[in-house]
Amino acid sequence: MKIYRFEELDSTNTFLKNLETKNNYDVAIADKQTLGRGRSGNKWSSEIGGAYFSFLLKENPNISREEYSRLPLVVGYSLLKTFEKLEGLDFKFKWTNDIYVLDKKLSGILVEKREDFYIIGIGINLNNSITEEFRKKGISLKEITNKDYNKEELIFNVIEDFKNNLNYYFSGSWYEILNYLNSKNYLFGKSIVIDLRNKKEEGIGQSISKKGEFLVEIKGERRSFSIGEIHIKGF
């Protein structure tokens, strides 16, 4: 495991993807990202004080691609557990890659693949102040608790917790993880818009399925989605 630290970087995910020599759990940490992004290329606000990092996960050829397809949900589950140990707040999971608290985004996840490695990128609004551009949708932990947090301590706690929770997942505990995620499902019962590549669908958010897809009630019919950017209607 190698640790790469930067005061400023375009993207920690991009840095790790382009490494010639990769090792399991190599990690890149940036004080600021100039091209931070989320799922579907969404811009991620990267002010000083936030925790922006990515780490590598070597693919195990004995584990199916189907199991790996649920990796963003396992990361989300693990982040919830880490945050709950840190603060007694009501953290929620927004399928497939965000952690919310007080109806605002606290953390985002971006999982990508390069050859036989997964790159797990995480952004956490930690000690930073949210800029006016993102204030309606985002919040930092310090803005809630008025505490200063040790950024690197949290980052390495996130990675260690993920290792343990990944083993828990691979040991056959997907349904326990799924039940927990559904108990923290931010989108349940909300009017939502699903932005697909060529159209938009509107409906009421339901649960996460056993396949890791999101169920939505559209015109009285329950449909499942494996892709698509979801927004709360009106936001």
C-alpha positions as CSV (number, residue, x, y, z in Angstrom):
1,M,0.0,0.0,0.0
2,K,1.4,3.3,-1.1
3,I,0.1,6.7,-0.1
4,Y,0.2,9.6,-2.5
5,R,-0.5,13.1,-1.1
6,F,-1.2,16.2,-3.0
7,E,-2.0,19.8,-2.2
8,E,-3.9,20.1,-5.5
9,L,-4.8,17.5,-8.1
10,D,-7.2,17.3,-11.0
11,S,-8.7,14.0,-9.8
12,T,-7.6,11.3,-7.4
13,N,-9.4,8.7,-9.4
14,T,-7.6,9.8,-12.6
15,F,-4.3,9.7,-10.9
16,L,-4.7,6.1,-9.7
17,K,-6.1,5.0,-13.0
18,N,-3.0,6.2,-14.8
19,L,-0.4,4.7,-12.4
20,E,1.9,2.3,-14.3
21,T,2.4,0.1,-11.2
22,K,-0.7,-0.5,-9.0
23,N,-1.0,-2.2,-5.7
24,N,-4.0,-3.2,-3.7
25,Y,-5.2,-0.3,-1.5
26,D,-2.8,2.3,-2.8
27,V,-4.4,5.6,-1.9
28,A,-4.3,9.1,-3.4
29,I,-5.3,12.1,-1.2
30,A,-5.8,15.6,-2.3
31,D,-6.4,18.8,-0.3
32,K,-8.2,20.2,-3.3
33,Q,-9.4,18.7,-6.6
34,T,-9.7,20.9,-9.7
35,L,-11.7,18.4,-11.7
36,G,-13.5,16.5,-8.9
37,R,-16.5,14.6,-10.3
38,G,-19.2,12.2,-9.4
39,R,-21.3,9.6,-11.1
40,S,-22.3,10.5,-14.7
41,G,-19.6,13.3,-14.8
42,N,-21.4,15.5,-12.2
43,K,-19.2,18.2,-10.8
44,W,-18.1,17.7,-7.2
45,S,-17.4,20.8,-5.1
46,S,-13.8,20.5,-3.7
47,E,-13.1,23.2,-1.2
48,I,-10.1,23.1,1.1
49,G,-11.1,21.2,4.3
50,G,-12.9,18.4,2.6
51,A,-11.6,14.8,2.4
52,Y,-11.0,13.8,-1.2
53,F,-9.3,10.5,-1.8
54,S,-9.3,7.3,-3.9
55,F,-8.0,3.9,-3.3
56,L,-7.4,0.8,-5.4
57,L,-9.0,-2.6,-5.0
58,K,-7.5,-5.6,-6.9
59,E,-10.1,-7.7,-8.6
60,N,-10.3,-11.3,-7.3
61,P,-10.8,-13.6,-10.3
62,N,-12.7,-16.1,-8.1
63,I,-15.4,-13.6,-7.4
64,S,-18.1,-13.0,-10.0
65,R,-18.7,-9.7,-11.9
66,E,-22.2,-9.8,-10.5
67,E,-20.9,-9.5,-7.0
68,Y,-18.6,-6.7,-8.0
69,S,-21.5,-4.9,-9.6
70,R,-22.8,-4.1,-6.2
71,L,-19.5,-2.5,-5.1
72,P,-20.8,1.1,-4.9
73,L,-23.6,-0.1,-2.5
74,V,-21.1,-1.9,-0.3
75,V,-19.0,1.3,-0.2
76,G,-22.1,3.2,0.7
77,Y,-22.9,0.7,3.5
78,S,-19.4,0.9,4.8
79,L,-19.4,4.8,4.8
80,L,-22.6,4.8,6.7
81,K,-21.1,2.6,9.4
82,T,-18.0,4.8,9.6
83,F,-20.0,8.0,9.9
84,E,-22.2,6.5,12.6
85,K,-19.2,5.6,14.7
86,L,-18.1,9.2,14.3
87,E,-21.3,11.1,15.0
88,G,-24.8,10.1,16.2
89,L,-26.6,11.7,13.2
90,D,-29.3,10.2,11.0
91,F,-27.2,9.5,7.9
92,K,-29.1,8.3,4.8
93,F,-28.1,6.4,1.6
94,K,-29.1,7.8,-1.8
95,W,-28.9,5.1,-4.4
96,T,-26.3,4.4,-5.7
97,N,-23.5,6.6,-4.6
98,D,-24.3,9.4,-2.1
99,I,-24.6,9.8,1.7
100,Y,-27.1,12.4,2.9
101,V,-27.8,14.0,6.3
102,L,-30.3,16.7,7.1
103,D,-31.6,16.4,3.5
104,K,-28.3,17.5,2.0
105,K,-25.4,15.7,0.4
106,L,-22.5,14.9,2.8
107,S,-20.4,12.4,0.7
108,G,-20.2,11.0,-2.8
109,I,-18.8,7.8,-4.2
110,L,-17.4,7.1,-7.7
111,V,-16.3,3.5,-8.6
112,E,-14.5,3.0,-11.8
113,K,-12.5,0.1,-13.3
114,R,-9.1,0.0,-15.0
115,E,-7.9,-3.5,-16.1
116,D,-8.0,-5.7,-13.0
117,F,-8.4,-2.9,-10.5
118,Y,-11.4,-1.0,-9.2
119,I,-10.8,2.6,-8.3
120,I,-12.9,3.7,-5.4
121,G,-13.2,7.5,-5.2
122,I,-14.8,9.2,-2.2
123,G,-15.4,12.9,-1.4
124,I,-16.5,13.9,2.1
125,N,-17.6,17.4,3.1
126,L,-15.7,17.4,6.3
127,N,-14.2,20.7,7.7
128,N,-15.0,22.8,4.6
129,S,-17.7,25.5,4.1
130,I,-20.0,24.8,1.2
131,T,-19.9,27.5,-1.5
132,E,-23.0,29.3,-2.4
133,E,-23.2,27.3,-5.7
134,F,-23.7,24.1,-3.8
135,R,-25.3,25.3,-0.5
136,K,-28.8,24.3,-1.4
137,K,-27.8,20.7,-1.9
138,G,-24.6,20.1,0.1
139,I,-23.5,20.3,3.8
140,S,-20.3,19.6,5.7
141,L,-20.0,17.7,9.0
142,K,-18.4,20.7,10.6
143,E,-21.3,22.9,9.7
144,I,-23.6,20.5,11.6
145,T,-21.4,19.8,14.7
146,N,-19.1,22.8,14.8
147,K,-16.2,20.4,15.3
148,D,-12.9,20.1,13.5
149,Y,-12.0,16.6,12.3
150,N,-8.7,14.9,11.6
151,K,-8.9,14.4,7.9
152,E,-6.3,11.7,7.4
153,E,-7.5,9.8,10.5
154,L,-11.0,9.6,9.0
155,I,-9.7,8.6,5.6
156,F,-7.8,5.7,6.9
157,N,-10.7,4.7,9.2
158,V,-12.9,4.7,6.0
159,I,-10.4,2.4,4.2
160,E,-10.0,0.0,7.2
161,D,-13.8,-0.2,7.7
162,F,-14.2,-0.9,4.0
163,K,-11.8,-3.8,4.1
164,N,-13.8,-5.4,7.0
165,N,-17.1,-4.7,5.4
166,L,-16.0,-6.0,2.0
167,N,-15.0,-9.3,3.7
168,Y,-18.4,-9.3,5.4
169,Y,-20.1,-8.8,2.0
170,F,-18.0,-11.5,0.2
171,S,-18.7,-13.9,3.1
172,G,-22.4,-14.1,2.1
173,S,-23.9,-11.1,3.9
174,W,-25.4,-9.3,1.0
175,Y,-29.0,-9.5,2.3
176,E,-28.0,-8.1,5.7
177,I,-26.3,-5.2,3.9
178,L,-29.3,-4.7,1.6
179,N,-31.7,-4.7,4.5
180,Y,-29.6,-2.1,6.3
181,L,-29.4,0.1,3.1
182,N,-33.1,0.0,2.7
183,S,-33.6,1.0,6.3
184,K,-31.5,4.1,5.4
185,N,-33.0,4.6,1.9
186,Y,-33.2,8.4,1.4
187,L,-35.3,8.1,-1.8
188,F,-38.1,5.9,-0.4
189,G,-41.5,7.5,-0.9
190,K,-40.1,10.6,-2.6
191,S,-41.2,12.0,-5.9
192,I,-38.1,11.6,-8.1
193,V,-36.9,12.2,-11.7
194,I,-34.6,9.6,-13.3
195,D,-32.4,11.1,-15.9
196,L,-31.5,8.4,-18.4
197,R,-29.2,8.9,-21.4
198,N,-32.0,9.7,-23.8
199,K,-35.1,10.4,-21.7
200,K,-36.4,11.2,-18.2
201,E,-38.8,9.2,-16.1
202,E,-40.8,10.4,-13.1
203,G,-42.1,8.3,-10.3
204,I,-42.1,7.5,-6.6
205,G,-38.9,6.0,-5.1
206,Q,-39.3,2.5,-3.6
207,S,-36.6,0.1,-2.3
208,I,-33.3,-1.3,-3.5
209,S,-33.7,-4.8,-5.0
210,K,-31.7,-7.9,-4.3
211,K,-29.8,-7.3,-7.5
212,G,-28.8,-3.8,-6.3
213,E,-31.2,-2.1,-8.7
214,F,-33.5,0.7,-7.7
215,L,-37.3,0.2,-7.8
216,V,-39.5,3.0,-8.8
217,E,-43.3,3.2,-9.1
218,I,-44.2,4.8,-12.4
219,K,-47.8,5.2,-13.3
220,G,-48.8,2.4,-10.9
221,E,-46.1,0.0,-12.3
222,R,-43.0,-1.0,-10.3
223,R,-39.9,-0.8,-12.5
224,S,-36.3,-1.4,-11.7
225,F,-33.3,0.7,-12.8
226,S,-29.6,-0.2,-12.8
227,I,-28.5,3.1,-14.3
228,G,-29.7,6.7,-14.3
229,E,-29.1,9.8,-12.3
230,I,-31.8,10.4,-9.8
231,H,-33.0,13.8,-8.6
232,I,-35.7,14.7,-6.1
233,K,-38.5,16.4,-8.1
234,G,-38.3,20.1,-7.8
235,F,-34.6,20.2,-6.9
